[in-house]
Amino acid sequence: MKTQITPLPLPLALIVAATTWIAAAPVAAQENLNFAYGTPEDSGVGRAVEGYVDAVQERSGGDFQVTGFPMTLLTQSEASPGVRDGLADAGLVITAYYPTEYSTNLFLHELNPLVNLAANPNGKEALAFSGAMLEYTYLKCPECMAEFEAQNQVYTGGGVTPLYNLLCNGAAITTLEDLKGKRLRAGGAGFVRFAEHFGAQGVSLPLAETYEALDQGILECAMLSAPELVNFSLHEVVTDVTLGVPGGVYAGIASANVNKDRWLAMTAEQRETLLWGGTKMTTGITWGFYADNAAAIQDAEERGIKVHQPTAELTAAVQEFVVADLETVSSLFQENYNVARADEIATEFRALLEDWYGLVADVESEEELHMLYWDQIVSKIDPATYGQ
């Protein structure tokens, strides 16, 4: 006996067909990225990474998840090749560790002593330098972009520390004479030049190794910002702090570089999400250090660490060094690292920094700084073509 099949009414047939299509259609996969950074989770950078993770998740409506790996997946010195080779999808790269690979980026960092020469300092010079660094890298430095591309990376964020001080173990530095012969941790070539100019020795050493070096007497002092007293527990081995010497800031940071292969596999909307997150990362580092600076100095005093002001003679000598060093740094990078546009970049960047002093003058919160960086700079980037 032949089975009779009763046709479904037309509307019901459409519903069944639609339901079948929806069930068979592929569901958009959630994006999951691992983010490597070489500092403790409970540090300024670690908190900035938390902000990055939250910003990316919120911006994507929960479709984008980032997992941070502090001091495990990659160390600071491994970050650049690790992100390049895809060992991490994204990560914080200290460009100053790789002067040959990131010579133009490093040159911009080496202009950091300009903050010592601000005509009307208001304590927000680091916020301005961070904005100028971000804008110049994104919009005015094709050489910078080419350097990241050569390392199979896409730049999405920076960041700047507060002014550098001398964090010392058993040494009170207030005069020119006090500096002579001291071994000082230096985080870049400019800090080495500073040490040598004043008769000291600049020792290039990763930040993570500074505690042990101070504790064992390998160093007398480290040139670092005050929040590192807390971030790396240096308050346990530091006895004296001298404020404003050598001055300058640390800006050799590409805080949220993304593996380029990973980037190219994303949609424009997903890339925009990471640009937003990278801006948040820049802000989190810069504002976090800025906000933590005074608290770190107060904490040091409460722990019995002696906080010193340099003599007027030493302050004047530091400013004289900055002026002279800025006149020579361009030629050094032209000769040693083939930064052909060094003079032009230095002139353009100095003018841009002056503009940023005004832009950050009224900023009073991390949220305001984030929107300032986004509106002034990163919102102008086309995610469909950037990083191609």
VEXDOGU-428443 format. One record per residue (C-alpha): residue in one letter; x, y, z. Coordinates in steps of 0.25 Angstrom, whole numbers, plus 5000, padded with zeros to 4 digits. Last residue first. Example, Ala and Ser with C-alpha at 12.3 -4.5 7.8 and 13.67 -1.06 7.14 Angstrom:
2
[atom S, [5055, 4996, 5029]],
[atom A, [5049, 4982, 5031]],
This chain:
388
[atom Q, [5190, 5182, 5021]],
[atom G, [5192, 5187, 5035]],
[atom Y, [5181, 5198, 5033]],
[atom T, [5172, 5196, 5021]],
[atom A, [5159, 5192, 5026]],
[atom P, [5162, 5197, 5040]],
[atom D, [5162, 5211, 5034]],
[atom I, [5170, 5220, 5045]],
[atom K, [5164, 5234, 5048]],
[atom S, [5157, 5228, 5061]],
[atom V, [5171, 5226, 5066]],
[atom I, [5176, 5240, 5066]],
[atom Q, [5169, 5252, 5072]],
[atom D, [5156, 5245, 5076]],
[atom W, [5162, 5232, 5081]],
[atom Y, [5174, 5239, 5089]],
[atom L, [5164, 5249, 5095]],
[atom M, [5154, 5238, 5098]],
[atom H, [5164, 5230, 5106]],
[atom L, [5169, 5243, 5113]],
[atom E, [5155, 5246, 5117]],
[atom E, [5153, 5232, 5122]],
[atom E, [5166, 5232, 5130]],
[atom S, [5162, 5245, 5137]],
[atom E, [5165, 5260, 5139]],
[atom V, [5169, 5264, 5125]],
[atom D, [5169, 5280, 5125]],
[atom A, [5184, 5282, 5121]],
[atom V, [5184, 5269, 5112]],
[atom L, [5181, 5277, 5098]],
[atom G, [5190, 5288, 5102]],
[atom Y, [5203, 5280, 5105]],
[atom W, [5199, 5272, 5092]],
[atom D, [5201, 5284, 5083]],
[atom E, [5215, 5286, 5088]],
[atom L, [5218, 5271, 5086]],
[atom L, [5214, 5272, 5071]],
[atom A, [5224, 5284, 5070]],
[atom R, [5235, 5275, 5076]],
[atom F, [5231, 5263, 5067]],
[atom E, [5232, 5271, 5054]],
[atom T, [5246, 5276, 5057]],
[atom A, [5251, 5262, 5062]],
[atom I, [5245, 5255, 5050]],
[atom E, [5251, 5265, 5040]],
[atom D, [5265, 5263, 5047]],
[atom A, [5264, 5248, 5048]],
[atom R, [5259, 5246, 5033]],
[atom A, [5270, 5236, 5029]],
[atom V, [5268, 5227, 5041]],
[atom N, [5280, 5219, 5036]],
[atom Y, [5283, 5212, 5050]],
[atom N, [5297, 5216, 5054]],
[atom E, [5299, 5229, 5045]],
[atom Q, [5285, 5235, 5044]],
[atom F, [5282, 5230, 5059]],
[atom L, [5295, 5237, 5064]],
[atom S, [5292, 5249, 5056]],
[atom S, [5278, 5251, 5061]],
[atom V, [5283, 5249, 5076]],
[atom T, [5294, 5260, 5075]],
[atom E, [5285, 5273, 5077]],
[atom L, [5276, 5266, 5086]],
[atom D, [5288, 5262, 5095]],
[atom A, [5292, 5277, 5096]],
[atom V, [5279, 5282, 5101]],
[atom V, [5277, 5270, 5110]],
[atom F, [5291, 5271, 5116]],
[atom E, [5288, 5286, 5119]],
[atom Q, [5275, 5282, 5126]],
[atom V, [5282, 5272, 5135]],
[atom A, [5293, 5282, 5138]],
[atom A, [5282, 5292, 5143]],
[atom T, [5276, 5281, 5152]],
[atom L, [5290, 5277, 5157]],
[atom E, [5293, 5292, 5161]],
[atom A, [5280, 5294, 5167]],
[atom T, [5282, 5283, 5176]],
[atom P, [5274, 5270, 5174]],
[atom Q, [5262, 5268, 5183]],
[atom H, [5263, 5255, 5192]],
[atom V, [5253, 5245, 5197]],
[atom K, [5258, 5236, 5208]],
[atom I, [5252, 5222, 5209]],
[atom G, [5245, 5220, 5223]],
[atom R, [5234, 5212, 5218]],
[atom E, [5224, 5224, 5219]],
[atom E, [5234, 5232, 5210]],
[atom A, [5233, 5221, 5200]],
[atom D, [5218, 5220, 5201]],
[atom Q, [5217, 5235, 5198]],
[atom I, [5226, 5234, 5186]],
[atom A, [5217, 5222, 5181]],
[atom A, [5205, 5230, 5183]],
[atom A, [5210, 5242, 5175]],
[atom N, [5213, 5233, 5163]],
[atom D, [5201, 5224, 5163]],
[atom A, [5192, 5234, 5156]],
[atom Y, [5202, 5236, 5145]],
[atom F, [5206, 5222, 5144]],
[atom G, [5192, 5218, 5142]],
[atom W, [5189, 5229, 5133]],
[atom T, [5200, 5225, 5123]],
[atom I, [5198, 5210, 5124]],
[atom G, [5183, 5210, 5124]],
[atom T, [5182, 5221, 5113]],
[atom T, [5191, 5213, 5103]],
[atom M, [5183, 5200, 5107]],
[atom K, [5170, 5207, 5104]],
[atom T, [5175, 5212, 5091]],
[atom G, [5179, 5197, 5088]],
[atom G, [5165, 5193, 5092]],
[atom W, [5159, 5202, 5082]],
[atom L, [5169, 5198, 5071]],
[atom L, [5165, 5184, 5075]],
[atom T, [5151, 5186, 5073]],
[atom E, [5153, 5193, 5060]],
[atom R, [5160, 5181, 5055]],
[atom Q, [5148, 5172, 5059]],
[atom E, [5139, 5181, 5051]],
[atom A, [5149, 5181, 5039]],
[atom T, [5148, 5166, 5039]],
[atom M, [5160, 5157, 5044]],
[atom A, [5169, 5148, 5037]],
[atom L, [5178, 5159, 5034]],
[atom W, [5180, 5162, 5048]],
[atom R, [5184, 5148, 5052]],
[atom D, [5194, 5148, 5041]],
[atom K, [5199, 5161, 5046]],
[atom N, [5202, 5157, 5060]],
[atom V, [5196, 5168, 5069]],
[atom N, [5204, 5179, 5076]],
[atom A, [5197, 5184, 5089]],
[atom S, [5207, 5192, 5097]],
[atom A, [5218, 5197, 5087]],
[atom I, [5226, 5203, 5097]],
[atom G, [5239, 5211, 5096]],
[atom A, [5233, 5223, 5103]],
[atom Y, [5240, 5224, 5116]],
[atom V, [5240, 5238, 5122]],
[atom G, [5250, 5249, 5123]],
[atom G, [5256, 5253, 5137]],
[atom P, [5270, 5248, 5140]],
[atom V, [5268, 5252, 5151]],
[atom G, [5254, 5258, 5154]],
[atom L, [5253, 5252, 5169]],
[atom T, [5265, 5246, 5176]],
[atom V, [5260, 5233, 5183]],
[atom D, [5268, 5226, 5195]],
[atom T, [5268, 5213, 5202]],
[atom V, [5263, 5204, 5191]],
[atom V, [5263, 5189, 5193]],
[atom E, [5249, 5186, 5198]],
[atom H, [5243, 5198, 5191]],
[atom L, [5247, 5191, 5179]],
[atom S, [5235, 5182, 5180]],
[atom F, [5234, 5181, 5165]],
[atom N, [5221, 5189, 5163]],
[atom V, [5222, 5197, 5176]],
[atom L, [5236, 5203, 5174]],
[atom E, [5233, 5203, 5159]],
[atom P, [5222, 5214, 5162]],
[atom A, [5234, 5224, 5164]],
[atom S, [5239, 5224, 5150]],
[atom L, [5252, 5218, 5147]],
[atom M, [5267, 5221, 5146]],
[atom A, [5273, 5210, 5155]],
[atom C, [5283, 5212, 5166]],
[atom E, [5296, 5206, 5173]],
[atom L, [5296, 5194, 5163]],
[atom I, [5303, 5181, 5165]],
[atom G, [5301, 5183, 5180]],
[atom Q, [5294, 5169, 5182]],
[atom D, [5280, 5176, 5185]],
[atom L, [5281, 5186, 5174]],
[atom A, [5284, 5175, 5164]],
[atom E, [5274, 5166, 5169]],
[atom Y, [5263, 5176, 5169]],
[atom T, [5267, 5181, 5155]],
[atom E, [5266, 5168, 5148]],
[atom A, [5251, 5169, 5144]],
[atom L, [5254, 5183, 5138]],
[atom P, [5264, 5177, 5128]],
[atom L, [5278, 5182, 5129]],
[atom S, [5286, 5192, 5121]],
[atom V, [5297, 5198, 5131]],
[atom G, [5300, 5212, 5130]],
[atom Q, [5313, 5216, 5137]],
[atom A, [5315, 5229, 5144]],
[atom G, [5323, 5241, 5140]],
[atom F, [5312, 5251, 5138]],
[atom H, [5312, 5249, 5123]],
[atom E, [5313, 5234, 5124]],
[atom A, [5301, 5233, 5132]],
[atom F, [5293, 5242, 5122]],
[atom R, [5298, 5234, 5110]],
[atom V, [5293, 5221, 5116]],
[atom F, [5280, 5228, 5119]],
[atom G, [5279, 5231, 5104]],
[atom A, [5283, 5217, 5100]],
[atom G, [5271, 5211, 5107]],
[atom G, [5266, 5205, 5120]],
[atom A, [5279, 5209, 5128]],
[atom R, [5282, 5203, 5142]],
[atom L, [5292, 5212, 5148]],
[atom R, [5306, 5209, 5153]],
[atom K, [5311, 5221, 5161]],
[atom G, [5325, 5226, 5158]],
[atom K, [5322, 5240, 5159]],
[atom L, [5307, 5243, 5162]],
[atom D, [5310, 5249, 5176]],
[atom E, [5319, 5259, 5170]],
[atom L, [5308, 5266, 5162]],
[atom T, [5300, 5267, 5175]],
[atom T, [5287, 5261, 5181]],
[atom I, [5289, 5246, 5180]],
[atom A, [5288, 5238, 5193]],
[atom A, [5294, 5224, 5191]],
[atom G, [5291, 5212, 5200]],
[atom N, [5281, 5205, 5190]],
[atom C, [5277, 5215, 5180]],
[atom L, [5264, 5219, 5171]],
[atom L, [5268, 5231, 5163]],
[atom N, [5256, 5237, 5156]],
[atom Y, [5249, 5236, 5143]],
[atom L, [5238, 5245, 5139]],
[atom P, [5224, 5238, 5138]],
[atom T, [5223, 5226, 5129]],
[atom V, [5218, 5226, 5114]],
[atom G, [5209, 5217, 5106]],
[atom G, [5207, 5211, 5092]],
[atom G, [5196, 5204, 5085]],
[atom T, [5191, 5197, 5072]],
[atom Y, [5203, 5194, 5064]],
[atom V, [5202, 5182, 5055]],
[atom Q, [5213, 5171, 5055]],
[atom N, [5220, 5162, 5045]],
[atom Q, [5233, 5168, 5049]],
[atom A, [5235, 5174, 5036]],
[atom E, [5221, 5180, 5037]],
[atom F, [5226, 5187, 5051]],
[atom E, [5238, 5193, 5044]],
[atom A, [5229, 5198, 5032]],
[atom M, [5219, 5205, 5041]],
[atom C, [5230, 5212, 5048]],
[atom E, [5236, 5216, 5035]],
[atom P, [5222, 5221, 5030]],
[atom C, [5223, 5231, 5042]],
[atom K, [5213, 5242, 5042]],
[atom L, [5199, 5237, 5045]],
[atom Y, [5200, 5225, 5054]],
[atom T, [5214, 5227, 5060]],
[atom Y, [5213, 5242, 5061]],
[atom E, [5199, 5241, 5067]],
[atom L, [5203, 5231, 5078]],
[atom M, [5216, 5238, 5081]],
[atom A, [5209, 5251, 5082]],
[atom G, [5198, 5246, 5091]],
[atom S, [5208, 5239, 5100]],
[atom F, [5217, 5251, 5101]],
[atom A, [5205, 5259, 5105]],
[atom L, [5201, 5250, 5116]],
[atom A, [5215, 5249, 5121]],
[atom E, [5216, 5264, 5122]],
[atom K, [5204, 5265, 5131]],
[atom G, [5211, 5269, 5143]],
[atom N, [5208, 5284, 5141]],
[atom P, [5221, 5289, 5134]],
[atom N, [5220, 5302, 5127]],
[atom A, [5232, 5303, 5118]],
[atom A, [5234, 5288, 5116]],
[atom L, [5249, 5286, 5115]],
[atom N, [5250, 5273, 5123]],
[atom V, [5238, 5267, 5115]],
[atom L, [5248, 5268, 5103]],
[atom P, [5256, 5257, 5110]],
[atom N, [5247, 5247, 5102]],
[atom L, [5253, 5249, 5089]],
[atom E, [5260, 5236, 5090]],
[atom H, [5246, 5229, 5089]],
[atom L, [5244, 5235, 5075]],
[atom F, [5258, 5229, 5072]],
[atom L, [5253, 5216, 5077]],
[atom N, [5242, 5216, 5067]],
[atom T, [5251, 5219, 5056]],
[atom S, [5261, 5208, 5060]],
[atom Y, [5251, 5197, 5062]],
[atom E, [5258, 5185, 5057]],
[atom T, [5272, 5190, 5060]],
[atom P, [5269, 5195, 5073]],
[atom Y, [5262, 5183, 5079]],
[atom Y, [5261, 5184, 5094]],
[atom A, [5256, 5199, 5092]],
[atom T, [5244, 5194, 5085]],
[atom I, [5238, 5188, 5098]],
[atom V, [5227, 5179, 5092]],
[atom L, [5214, 5177, 5099]],
[atom G, [5206, 5165, 5093]],
[atom A, [5197, 5160, 5083]],
[atom D, [5193, 5146, 5077]],
[atom A, [5205, 5140, 5085]],
[atom L, [5214, 5129, 5080]],
[atom G, [5210, 5135, 5066]],
[atom D, [5224, 5136, 5061]],
[atom R, [5224, 5151, 5061]],
[atom V, [5217, 5152, 5075]],
[atom G, [5228, 5143, 5080]],
[atom P, [5239, 5150, 5073]],
[atom S, [5235, 5163, 5079]],
[atom A, [5232, 5158, 5093]],
[atom E, [5244, 5149, 5096]],
[atom S, [5252, 5160, 5103]],
[atom Q, [5239, 5164, 5112]],
[atom T, [5237, 5150, 5115]],
[atom L, [5227, 5141, 5107]],
[atom L, [5216, 5132, 5111]],
[atom T, [5219, 5133, 5126]],
[atom M, [5222, 5147, 5131]],
[atom P, [5207, 5151, 5131]],
[atom F, [5198, 5144, 5121]],
[atom G, [5185, 5152, 5118]],
[atom T, [5173, 5145, 5112]],
[atom V, [5165, 5153, 5101]],
[atom Q, [5151, 5150, 5097]],
[atom F, [5143, 5156, 5086]],
[atom D, [5129, 5153, 5083]],
[atom G, [5124, 5159, 5097]],
[atom G, [5118, 5171, 5091]],
[atom S, [5130, 5174, 5083]],
[atom R, [5133, 5188, 5089]],
[atom E, [5130, 5181, 5103]],
[atom Q, [5140, 5170, 5101]],
[atom V, [5151, 5178, 5095]],
[atom A, [5149, 5189, 5106]],
[atom D, [5150, 5178, 5117]],
[atom V, [5162, 5171, 5112]],
[atom Y, [5169, 5185, 5110]],
[atom G, [5165, 5189, 5124]],
[atom E, [5171, 5177, 5130]],
[atom V, [5184, 5179, 5122]],
[atom A, [5185, 5193, 5128]],
[atom R, [5184, 5186, 5142]],
[atom G, [5196, 5177, 5138]],
[atom V, [5203, 5189, 5132]],
[atom G, [5202, 5197, 5145]],
[atom S, [5205, 5184, 5153]],
[atom D, [5197, 5173, 5160]],
[atom E, [5199, 5164, 5148]],
[atom P, [5214, 5164, 5149]],
[atom T, [5221, 5169, 5136]],
[atom G, [5225, 5162, 5124]],
[atom Y, [5213, 5163, 5115]],
[atom A, [5206, 5153, 5106]],
[atom F, [5192, 5154, 5101]],
[atom N, [5184, 5142, 5096]],
[atom L, [5173, 5144, 5087]],
[atom N, [5159, 5137, 5086]],
[atom E, [5150, 5141, 5075]],
[atom Q, [5136, 5135, 5076]],
[atom A, [5132, 5127, 5064]],
[atom A, [5120, 5132, 5056]],
[atom V, [5110, 5121, 5056]],
[atom P, [5109, 5113, 5043]],
[atom A, [5096, 5111, 5036]],
[atom A, [5090, 5097, 5038]],
[atom A, [5080, 5101, 5049]],
[atom I, [5076, 5114, 5042]],
[atom W, [5073, 5107, 5029]],
[atom T, [5065, 5096, 5036]],
[atom T, [5057, 5107, 5043]],
[atom A, [5054, 5114, 5030]],
[atom A, [5050, 5102, 5023]],
[atom V, [5040, 5098, 5034]],
[atom I, [5035, 5112, 5034]],
[atom L, [5033, 5112, 5019]],
[atom A, [5025, 5099, 5020]],
[atom L, [5016, 5105, 5030]],
[atom P, [5013, 5117, 5022]],
[atom L, [5010, 5108, 5010]],
[atom P, [5001, 5098, 5017]],
[atom L, [5008, 5085, 5018]],
[atom P, [5006, 5074, 5007]],
[atom T, [4999, 5061, 5012]],
[atom I, [5008, 5049, 5009]],
[atom Q, [5001, 5037, 5005]],
[atom T, [5007, 5023, 5007]],
[atom K, [5006, 5013, 4996]],
[atom M, [5000, 5000, 5000]],
